[in-house]
């Protein structure tokens, strides 16, 4: 974590200098969404595809403590690693309980309190590309409502 904080601090310093450039004001975002994704972080580029609540919280804390969030790095994205292998009894997506013991709603709330945003991957098919987790096909409205509740 110390090395990660050092790297993030260096990146934040470099970006602070670069952020002085003006943006074209055409009503669009002045820069793309910036932040961190769980894809290719803990193993050989997603081979195991494991992400955890503690990993996400650690990165969020480093983004805030290094000042990166003030430079626009305010997005954390959960890729195809967060979901349980089945839906709950009501047919809703649910987080993998061992990886996200507090649940996604609590994680999202805590990240929002830090001034950060949470993005969550799902798939338009019946199964995701990794480990066959539930996709959203046939559940689009339910999944959209579930993610919005979080």
C-alpha positions in Angstrom: 0.0 0.0 0.0 2.9 2.4 0.7 4.3 1.9 -2.8 0.8 2.4 -4.2 0.4 5.6 -2.3 3.8 6.8 -3.6 2.9 6.1 -7.2 -0.5 7.7 -6.8 1.1 10.8 -5.2 3.5 11.1 -8.1 0.7 10.7 -10.7 -1.4 13.3 -8.9 1.5 15.8 -8.9 2.1 15.3 -12.6 -1.6 15.6 -13.4 -2.0 18.7 -11.3 0.6 20.4 -13.5 -1.1 19.1 -16.7 -4.6 20.1 -15.5 -3.9 23.8 -16.1 -4.6 23.4 -19.8 -8.0 24.8 -20.9 -10.9 22.7 -22.0 -13.0 23.2 -25.1 -16.4 24.3 -23.8 -18.9 22.5 -26.0 -21.2 21.2 -23.3 -19.5 17.8 -23.2 -17.4 16.5 -20.3 -14.0 18.3 -20.3 -12.3 14.9 -19.8 -13.3 11.2 -19.9 -14.4 9.5 -16.8 -11.2 8.8 -14.8 -10.5 6.4 -12.0 -9.6 2.7 -11.4 -11.1 -0.6 -12.6 -10.8 -4.0 -11.0 -10.0 -5.6 -14.4 -6.4 -7.0 -14.5 -5.4 -5.9 -11.0 -4.8 -8.9 -8.7 -3.6 -11.6 -11.1 -2.4 -12.2 -14.6 -4.8 -9.8 -16.3 -8.1 -11.2 -15.1 -7.1 -14.9 -15.2 -8.7 -15.4 -11.8 -10.7 -12.2 -11.9 -11.0 -11.8 -8.2 -11.8 -8.4 -6.6 -12.7 -7.7 -3.0 -14.4 -5.1 -0.9 -11.1 -4.5 0.9 -9.2 -4.0 -2.3 -11.8 -1.5 -3.6 -11.8 0.4 -0.3 -8.0 0.5 -0.2 -7.8 2.0 -3.7 -10.5 4.5 -2.8 -8.7 5.6 0.3 -5.4 6.0 -1.7 -7.2 8.0 -4.3 -8.6 10.4 -1.7 -5.5 10.6 0.5 -3.2 11.3 -2.5 -5.5 14.0 -3.8 -6.2 12.2 -7.1 -10.0 12.6 -6.6 -9.5 16.4 -6.7 -8.0 16.0 -10.1 -11.0 14.2 -11.5 -10.0 10.6 -10.7 -13.3 9.9 -8.9 -14.6 6.7 -10.4 -14.1 3.1 -9.2 -15.4 0.4 -11.6 -16.2 -3.1 -10.5 -15.7 -5.3 -13.6 -16.8 -8.9 -14.0 -15.7 -10.0 -10.6 -18.2 -8.8 -8.0 -21.3 -10.8 -8.6 -22.4 -14.0 -6.9 -22.9 -17.0 -9.2 -26.6 -16.9 -8.7 -29.4 -14.3 -8.3 -31.2 -13.9 -5.0 -34.6 -15.4 -4.2 -36.3 -12.3 -5.8 -34.3 -12.7 -9.0 -31.9 -9.8 -8.3 -28.2 -9.7 -8.9 -26.3 -10.0 -5.6 -22.6 -9.5 -4.7 -20.4 -12.5 -3.9 -20.8 -12.6 -0.1 -17.2 -13.7 0.7 -15.7 -10.9 -1.5 -18.1 -8.2 -0.5 -19.3 -9.0 3.0 -20.8 -5.5 3.6 -22.7 -5.6 0.3 -22.5 -3.2 -2.7 -25.1 -0.8 -1.2 -22.9 -0.1 1.8 -19.7 0.1 -0.3 -21.4 2.5 -2.7 -22.6 4.7 0.2 -19.1 4.8 1.7 -17.5 5.7 -1.6 -20.1 8.4 -2.2 -19.3 9.8 1.2 -15.7 10.1 0.1 -16.7 12.0 -3.0 -16.2 9.0 -5.3 -18.5 7.2 -7.8 -19.0 3.5 -8.3 -19.5 1.9 -11.6 -20.8 -1.7 -11.8 -20.4 -4.1 -14.8 -23.1 -6.4 -16.0 -23.6 -8.2 -19.2 -26.5 -8.0 -21.8 -26.3 -11.7 -22.3 -27.5 -14.5 -20.1 -24.0 -15.1 -18.6 -21.0 -12.9 -18.1 -17.8 -13.7 -19.9 -16.0 -14.7 -16.7 -17.1 -17.7 -14.6 -20.6 -17.6 -16.0 -22.1 -15.2 -13.5 -25.6 -14.0 -14.2 -26.1 -11.7 -17.1 -29.0 -9.2 -17.5 -30.7 -10.7 -20.5 -34.4 -11.1 -19.5 -33.7 -9.1 -16.3 -32.9 -5.6 -17.6 -35.5 -3.7 -15.6 -34.8 -5.7 -12.4 -31.1 -5.2 -12.8 -31.4 -1.5 -13.6 -33.5 -1.0 -10.5 -31.2 -3.1 -8.3 -28.1 -1.1 -9.4 -30.0 2.2 -8.9 -31.0 1.1 -5.3 -27.3 0.6 -4.6 
